[in-house]
Amino acid sequence: MKKEARLLFEKALDSLLLVVDHFNRPWDCGRADAVLIFFDHAFEMLLKAAILHRGGRIRERRAKQTIGFDACVRKSLSDGDLKFLSKEQAVILQTINSLRDAAQHHIVQLSEAHLSIHVMAGMTLFSDIVKEVFDHDITDDLPVRALAISTKAPLDLAALFATEAAEVRKLLQPGTRRRLEVEARLRGLAIVEGAMTGERLQPTTGTLNKIGDALLDGRRWDHVFPGVASITLTSDGHGPSIDLRITKKGGTPITLVPEGTPGAAVVAVKRVDELGFYSLGLKDLAKTIDLSPPKTLAFIKAVKLQQDADCYKEIKVGRTKFKRYSEKAVSVLNEAKSEMSLDEVWVKYGQGSRRRAAG
């Protein structure tokens, strides 16, 4: 192993040991944040070590700094000469990286089950990369006194997100006044969703409020978080540990996002069940946002919703075409309702405008 690669690999192992240390500590002071921060650092050092070991470069020509986390992931995933990552593995990496951003720069609250999933999947991924690139078993580098990260990990993402959604609904009940706690909890869920779908921007307060309102209104968690619903986790147990890896549901593709796309991740889970994603007709949409279908259609025209592929699509079944809307359309229209005058929208885009034009 080249000297620089070896030194980076040693730094990666140091941070990995700190992940194990903080995760297994008996008190919670800064525990989750420390786990995410050290895990993110461990992976960046490991990726750079692996790139160098495979003959790649971690500095652009004439650059003073080495490449960043996303560039490491992209190079490890798409450079044919040194490729060692799968797209599923890249999803785990960008999830941990996005959660670290929130932990280091703002506030994020993860339940123990939620944190455990990321730690178990991350530990498995770290071990897989080391084995693939360096043909080395990381257990040789762990102290004999180190315990397994977890002897029983929650493997069902659907159950986890359903439980989280139910908890958020309880916290949002009238009289609880726990909005900040809800935002911190929803931030972790929204970040995971964004990492899955390729939207790496940290969620705004407005976005979190809309997610909370959707859950409070009884929207299904898999409609609110379709990216998470597109993947699952599988495990292989051996000894006291469990190996946790991400897999796709029903052939759901994970695609490489074009480099330079603003606010985008390296990879994204893409939907294939279009009727499931575009789950609302006009009447369903109108009922959800508490407007009549004609007034809903007026708002659709006002915000040009049918030009947004994430909100609207005409789906052909046989010889019949259906105009369908996604859950995102609900958020867009609710935001429009709060910012635009219903009377003005109706006059300009509703049935009244057509009568005037006819006259």
C-alpha positions as CSV (number, residue, x, y, z in Angstrom):
1,M,0.0,0.0,0.0
2,K,1.3,3.5,-0.9
3,K,2.4,5.6,2.1
4,E,-0.3,8.3,1.7
5,A,-3.0,5.6,1.2
6,R,-1.8,3.8,4.3
7,L,-1.9,6.9,6.4
8,L,-5.4,7.7,5.2
9,F,-6.5,4.2,5.9
10,E,-5.1,4.4,9.5
11,K,-7.0,7.7,10.0
12,A,-10.2,6.0,8.7
13,L,-9.7,3.2,11.2
14,D,-9.1,5.6,14.1
15,S,-12.5,7.4,13.3
16,L,-14.2,4.0,12.9
17,L,-13.1,3.0,16.4
18,L,-14.4,6.3,17.8
19,V,-17.8,5.4,16.1
20,V,-17.8,2.1,18.0
21,D,-16.7,3.9,21.2
22,H,-19.4,6.6,21.1
23,F,-22.2,4.3,19.9
24,N,-21.7,1.9,22.8
25,R,-21.2,4.6,25.5
26,P,-23.7,4.3,28.4
27,W,-24.7,8.1,28.3
28,D,-26.2,10.1,25.5
29,C,-24.4,13.4,25.8
30,G,-23.6,14.3,22.2
31,R,-23.6,10.6,21.4
32,A,-25.6,10.5,18.1
33,D,-23.9,13.6,16.7
34,A,-20.4,12.2,17.5
35,V,-21.3,8.9,15.8
36,L,-22.4,10.7,12.6
37,I,-19.4,13.1,12.5
38,F,-16.8,10.4,13.1
39,F,-18.5,8.0,10.7
40,D,-18.5,10.6,7.9
41,H,-14.8,11.3,8.5
42,A,-14.0,7.6,8.5
43,F,-15.6,7.1,5.2
44,E,-14.0,10.1,3.5
45,M,-10.6,8.9,4.6
46,L,-11.3,5.4,3.5
47,L,-12.6,6.5,0.1
48,K,-9.4,8.6,-0.5
49,A,-7.2,5.7,0.6
50,A,-9.0,3.3,-1.7
51,I,-8.8,5.7,-4.7
52,L,-5.1,6.1,-4.2
53,H,-4.6,2.4,-3.7
54,R,-6.4,1.8,-7.1
55,G,-4.1,4.3,-8.8
56,G,-6.5,7.3,-8.8
57,R,-6.0,10.9,-7.8
58,I,-7.5,12.8,-4.9
59,R,-6.3,16.2,-6.0
60,E,-7.3,18.0,-9.1
61,R,-4.5,19.6,-11.0
62,R,-3.1,22.7,-9.3
63,A,-5.7,22.4,-6.5
64,K,-4.6,23.1,-3.0
65,Q,-7.2,20.9,-1.4
66,T,-8.1,17.3,-1.9
67,I,-11.5,16.4,-3.5
68,G,-14.5,16.4,-1.3
69,F,-16.8,13.7,-0.1
70,D,-19.2,13.7,-3.1
71,A,-16.4,13.8,-5.5
72,C,-14.9,10.8,-3.8
73,V,-18.1,8.9,-4.0
74,R,-18.6,9.8,-7.7
75,K,-15.1,8.7,-8.6
76,S,-15.4,5.5,-6.7
77,L,-18.7,4.7,-8.4
78,S,-18.1,5.8,-12.0
79,D,-14.4,5.8,-12.8
80,G,-13.9,2.5,-14.7
81,D,-10.2,2.2,-13.9
82,L,-10.8,2.2,-10.1
83,K,-14.5,1.6,-9.5
84,F,-15.2,-0.3,-6.3
85,L,-18.6,1.1,-5.2
86,S,-22.1,0.0,-6.2
87,K,-25.0,2.5,-6.5
88,E,-26.6,0.9,-3.4
89,Q,-23.5,1.5,-1.4
90,A,-23.4,5.1,-2.6
91,V,-26.9,5.7,-1.2
92,I,-25.7,4.6,2.3
93,L,-22.7,6.9,2.0
94,Q,-24.7,10.0,1.0
95,T,-27.3,9.3,3.7
96,I,-24.6,9.3,6.4
97,N,-23.0,12.4,4.9
98,S,-26.3,14.3,4.8
99,L,-27.1,13.3,8.4
100,R,-23.6,14.5,9.5
101,D,-24.3,17.8,7.8
102,A,-27.4,18.4,9.9
103,A,-25.7,17.1,13.1
104,Q,-22.7,19.4,12.6
105,H,-24.4,22.5,11.4
106,H,-27.9,22.4,12.9
107,I,-30.2,20.0,14.8
108,V,-31.2,16.5,14.0
109,Q,-32.9,14.0,16.3
110,L,-32.7,10.3,15.5
111,S,-34.5,7.6,17.5
112,E,-32.3,4.7,18.7
113,A,-33.7,2.4,16.1
114,H,-33.1,5.0,13.3
115,L,-29.5,5.6,14.4
116,S,-28.9,1.8,14.7
117,I,-29.9,1.2,11.2
118,H,-27.4,3.7,9.8
119,V,-24.6,2.5,12.1
120,M,-25.1,-1.2,11.2
121,A,-25.4,-0.5,7.5
122,G,-22.3,1.8,7.7
123,M,-20.2,-0.7,9.5
124,T,-21.1,-3.4,7.0
125,L,-20.3,-1.1,4.1
126,F,-16.9,-0.1,5.7
127,S,-16.0,-3.8,6.0
128,D,-17.1,-4.5,2.5
129,I,-15.0,-1.7,1.0
130,V,-11.9,-2.7,2.9
131,K,-12.3,-6.3,1.8
132,E,-13.0,-5.4,-1.8
133,V,-10.1,-2.9,-2.2
134,F,-7.5,-4.0,0.2
135,D,-8.4,-7.7,0.6
136,H,-8.3,-7.1,4.4
137,D,-10.6,-8.0,7.3
138,I,-11.2,-5.0,9.6
139,T,-11.8,-7.3,12.6
140,D,-8.0,-7.7,12.6
141,D,-7.7,-4.0,13.5
142,L,-10.4,-3.9,16.2
143,P,-9.4,-4.5,19.9
144,V,-10.4,-7.9,21.2
145,R,-12.5,-6.1,23.9
146,A,-14.6,-4.3,21.3
147,L,-18.3,-5.4,21.3
148,A,-20.4,-5.8,18.3
149,I,-22.2,-2.5,17.3
150,S,-25.6,-4.3,17.8
151,T,-26.7,-7.8,18.4
152,K,-30.3,-7.1,17.2
153,A,-30.8,-4.5,14.6
154,P,-34.2,-3.3,13.3
155,L,-34.3,-4.5,9.7
156,D,-37.7,-3.4,8.6
157,L,-37.6,0.2,7.2
158,A,-41.3,0.2,6.7
159,A,-42.0,-0.6,10.3
160,L,-39.4,2.0,11.4
161,F,-40.9,4.9,9.3
162,A,-44.4,3.9,10.2
163,T,-43.4,4.1,13.9
164,E,-41.7,7.4,13.4
165,A,-44.7,8.8,11.5
166,A,-47.0,7.7,14.4
167,E,-44.7,9.4,16.9
168,V,-44.7,12.6,14.9
169,R,-48.5,12.6,14.8
170,K,-48.6,12.3,18.6
171,L,-46.2,15.2,19.0
172,L,-48.3,17.4,16.8
173,Q,-51.5,16.9,18.6
174,P,-53.1,20.2,19.9
175,G,-51.7,21.3,23.3
176,T,-48.4,19.5,23.0
177,R,-46.4,22.5,21.8
178,R,-43.4,20.4,20.7
179,R,-42.9,21.9,17.2
180,L,-39.1,22.2,17.6
181,E,-38.8,18.6,18.7
182,V,-41.0,17.5,15.7
183,E,-38.7,19.5,13.3
184,A,-35.6,17.9,14.7
185,R,-37.1,14.4,14.3
186,L,-38.6,15.1,10.9
187,R,-35.3,16.5,9.7
188,G,-33.6,13.1,10.1
189,L,-36.4,11.4,8.1
190,A,-36.4,14.1,5.4
191,I,-32.6,13.9,5.1
192,V,-32.8,10.2,4.5
193,E,-35.5,10.7,1.9
194,G,-33.5,13.4,0.2
195,A,-30.4,11.1,0.1
196,M,-32.5,8.4,-1.5
197,T,-34.1,10.6,-4.1
198,G,-31.0,12.6,-5.0
199,E,-32.0,15.9,-3.3
200,R,-29.2,16.7,-1.0
201,L,-30.3,20.2,0.2
202,Q,-31.0,20.3,3.9
203,P,-34.8,20.6,4.4
204,T,-36.2,24.0,5.3
205,T,-38.5,24.7,8.2
206,G,-41.3,25.1,5.6
207,T,-40.6,21.7,4.1
208,L,-40.6,20.1,7.5
209,N,-43.9,21.8,8.4
210,K,-45.5,20.4,5.2
211,I,-44.3,16.9,6.0
212,G,-45.6,17.2,9.5
213,D,-49.0,18.5,8.2
214,A,-49.2,15.6,5.7
215,L,-48.6,13.0,8.4
216,L,-51.0,14.8,10.8
217,D,-53.6,14.7,8.0
218,G,-53.2,10.9,7.9
219,R,-51.1,10.6,4.7
220,R,-49.4,7.3,4.5
221,W,-45.7,7.4,5.3
222,D,-44.8,5.7,2.0
223,H,-46.5,8.5,0.1
224,V,-44.7,11.1,2.1
225,F,-41.4,9.4,1.8
226,P,-41.5,7.5,-1.6
227,G,-37.7,7.3,-1.9
228,V,-37.4,5.4,1.3
229,A,-40.3,3.2,0.4
230,S,-38.4,2.2,-2.8
231,I,-35.6,0.4,-0.9
232,T,-35.2,-2.2,1.8
233,L,-32.5,-3.7,4.0
234,T,-31.2,-7.3,4.0
235,S,-29.1,-9.0,6.6
236,D,-26.7,-11.9,7.0
237,G,-26.0,-12.8,10.6
238,H,-22.8,-14.5,11.7
239,G,-21.7,-14.8,15.3
240,P,-22.9,-11.9,17.5
241,S,-23.2,-9.5,14.6
242,I,-25.6,-8.7,11.8
243,D,-24.4,-7.5,8.3
244,L,-26.9,-4.9,6.9
245,R,-27.0,-4.0,3.3
246,I,-29.4,-1.9,1.2
247,T,-31.3,-3.5,-1.7
248,K,-33.8,-2.3,-4.2
249,K,-37.5,-3.2,-4.2
250,G,-39.1,-4.7,-7.3
251,G,-36.3,-3.7,-9.7
252,T,-36.4,0.0,-8.6
253,P,-33.4,1.5,-10.4
254,I,-30.7,3.6,-8.7
255,T,-29.3,6.1,-11.2
256,L,-26.2,8.3,-11.4
257,V,-27.2,12.0,-11.1
258,P,-25.4,14.2,-13.7
259,E,-22.4,16.0,-12.2
260,G,-23.0,19.6,-11.6
261,T,-26.7,19.3,-10.9
262,P,-27.4,22.0,-8.2
263,G,-28.2,20.5,-4.8
264,A,-28.1,17.0,-6.1
265,A,-26.6,13.9,-4.7
266,V,-24.4,11.4,-6.6
267,V,-27.1,8.8,-7.0
268,A,-30.8,8.7,-6.7
269,V,-33.5,6.0,-6.3
270,K,-35.9,6.4,-9.2
271,R,-39.5,5.4,-9.1
272,V,-40.9,2.8,-11.4
273,D,-44.4,2.4,-10.0
274,E,-45.9,5.5,-11.7
275,L,-49.5,4.8,-10.6
276,G,-48.2,4.4,-7.1
277,F,-46.2,7.6,-7.2
278,Y,-48.8,9.7,-9.1
279,S,-51.5,8.4,-6.8
280,L,-54.1,11.2,-6.9
281,G,-56.7,12.2,-9.4
282,L,-58.1,15.7,-9.5
283,K,-61.0,14.9,-7.1
284,D,-58.5,13.2,-4.7
285,L,-56.2,16.2,-4.9
286,A,-59.1,18.7,-4.3
287,K,-60.3,16.8,-1.2
288,T,-56.8,16.7,0.2
289,I,-56.2,20.5,-0.1
290,D,-59.8,21.2,0.9
291,L,-61.0,23.0,-2.3
292,S,-63.5,22.2,-5.0
293,P,-62.1,20.5,-8.1
294,P,-62.7,23.6,-10.2
295,K,-60.9,25.9,-7.7
296,T,-58.1,23.3,-7.4
297,L,-57.7,23.3,-11.2
298,A,-57.4,27.1,-11.1
299,F,-54.5,26.8,-8.6
300,I,-53.0,24.1,-10.8
301,K,-53.0,26.6,-13.7
302,A,-51.8,29.4,-11.6
303,V,-48.6,27.6,-10.4
304,K,-48.2,25.7,-13.8
305,L,-48.3,22.5,-11.8
306,Q,-48.7,20.3,-14.9
307,Q,-45.3,21.5,-16.2
308,D,-43.6,19.9,-13.1
309,A,-42.8,16.2,-13.8
310,D,-42.5,15.5,-10.1
311,C,-46.1,16.7,-9.6
312,Y,-48.0,15.7,-12.6
313,K,-48.1,13.1,-15.4
314,E,-50.5,11.8,-18.0
315,I,-50.5,8.0,-17.6
316,K,-51.9,5.9,-20.5
317,V,-53.6,2.6,-19.5
318,G,-54.8,0.9,-22.7
319,R,-56.4,3.6,-24.8
320,T,-57.3,5.8,-21.9
321,K,-55.2,8.6,-20.6
322,F,-55.4,9.6,-16.9
323,K,-54.3,12.9,-15.5
324,R,-52.5,12.0,-12.2
325,Y,-50.8,14.0,-9.4
326,S,-48.2,13.1,-6.8
327,E,-48.0,13.8,-3.1
328,K,-45.6,16.6,-4.0
329,A,-48.4,18.3,-5.8
330,V,-50.3,18.5,-2.4
331,S,-47.4,20.4,-0.9
332,V,-47.0,22.8,-3.8
333,L,-50.7,23.6,-3.9
334,N,-50.9,24.1,-0.1
335,E,-48.1,26.5,-0.3
336,A,-49.8,28.3,-3.1
337,K,-53.0,28.6,-1.1
338,S,-51.1,30.2,1.8
339,E,-49.4,32.7,-0.5
340,M,-52.0,33.5,-3.1
341,S,-55.5,35.0,-3.0
342,L,-58.2,32.5,-3.8
343,D,-60.4,35.2,-5.3
344,E,-57.7,36.5,-7.5
345,V,-56.7,33.0,-8.7
346,W,-60.3,32.2,-9.4
347,V,-60.9,35.4,-11.4
348,K,-57.7,34.9,-13.4
349,Y,-57.7,31.1,-13.9
350,G,-61.1,29.8,-12.9
351,Q,-64.4,29.3,-14.8
352,G,-65.1,33.1,-14.5
353,S,-62.2,33.9,-16.7
354,R,-63.5,31.6,-19.5
355,R,-67.0,33.3,-19.3
356,R,-65.4,36.8,-19.7
357,A,-63.3,35.6,-22.6
358,A,-66.5,34.2,-24.3
359,G,-68.3,37.4,-23.7
